[in-house]
Amino acid sequence: MRKEEQKIEVLGARVHNLKNIDVSIPRNRLTVITGLSGSGKSSLAFDTIYAEGQRRYIETLSSYARQFLGTMERPDVDKITGLSPVISIEQKTTNKNPRSTVGTVTEIYDFLRLLYARASDAYSYVTGEKMVKYTEDQILSIIMEAFSEKKIYVLAPVVRGRKGHYRELFEQIRRNGYIYARIDGEIEELMPGMRIDRYKNHDIEVVVDRLSVREKDRDRLKKSLSASLKQGKGVCMILEKDGADPRYFSSQLMCPTSGISY
């Protein structure tokens, strides 16, 4: 295929809401046309590209066949190159069942889900940073290098932006052998019967360990990380003793700055 045939080029499209636009669309790829309502998506896809493709196809038929199909007006466009025979599928649901769309009936929907889940990169909607995930050994190596000879807290997040007094949670944490928690950014000792304001949103992390990051304490840190990931359901936080912001690590996709996971 020649280079000029590897794309569909639309020049000077003026159909409906289109304002004399030029568009280049790669062939043999999945292309999505998206935008606000009224921005001209359908005008480009259906009333320009599809209409011109159909018009050209009908022109190849015999005059006898064309009399049954009628004539199609040429869309208001200067030039379109690279067109192949086109098919247009109407977005219309005729029945209510799990296989009621073109994507589900043809089973391409299942493959698209896998494509976006496995081949794409996820980005945080909070910070815009790339989502990351680590193995336990990777987390250990990063901490040993980034926090070498520094005093840190190993934290397990258990509550994130939720209301409640959490008396039962604090008792459970104490029964698990931990006596400190980071509550709304402050390290506090957990006392019997302790509760907090039930009408405010709270962030609570269990203080799993406090230690200096040294090679001789590598095994201790590894055990604390394992416990933290278990308590935090795959997420742990590292807070430098004199630092301001914690650093998040997760065995699932997560924003490294905000800790958002989805």
Stockholm file with secondary structure:
# STOCKHOLM 1.0

chainA/1-262         MRKEEQKIEVLGARVHNLKNIDVSIPRNRLTVITGLSGSGKSSLAFDTIYAEGQRRYIETLSSYARQFLGTMERPDVDKITGLSPVISIEQKTTNKNPRSTVGTVTEIYDFLRLLYARASDAYSYVTGEKMVKYTEDQILSIIMEAFSEKKIYVLAPVVRGRKGHYRELFEQIRRNGYIYARIDGEIEELMPGMRIDRYKNHDIEVVVDRLSVREKDRDRLKKSLSASLKQGKGVCMILEKDGADPRYFSSQLMCPTSGISY
#=GR chainA/1-262 SS CCGGGSEEEEEEECSTTCCSEEEEEETTSCCCCCCSTTSSHHHHIIIIIIHHHHHHHHHTSCHHHHHHHCCCCCCSCSEEESCCCCCCCCCCCCSCSTTCSHHHHTTHHHHHHHHHHHTSCCBCTTTCCBCBCCCHHHHHHHHHHHTTTCEEEEEEEEEEEEECCCHHHHHHHHHTTCCEEEETTEEEECCTTCCCCTTSEEEEEEEEEEEECCGGGHHHHHHHHHHHHHHTTSEEEEEETTCSSCEEEESSCBCTTTCCBC
#=GC SS_cons         CCGGGSEEEEEEECSTTCCSEEEEEETTSCCCCCCSTTSSHHHHIIIIIIHHHHHHHHHTSCHHHHHHHCCCCCCSCSEEESCCCCCCCCCCCCSCSTTCSHHHHTTHHHHHHHHHHHTSCCBCTTTCCBCBCCCHHHHHHHHHHHTTTCEEEEEEEEEEEEECCCHHHHHHHHHTTCCEEEETTEEEECCTTCCCCTTSEEEEEEEEEEEECCGGGHHHHHHHHHHHHHHTTSEEEEEETTCSSCEEEESSCBCTTTCCBC
//
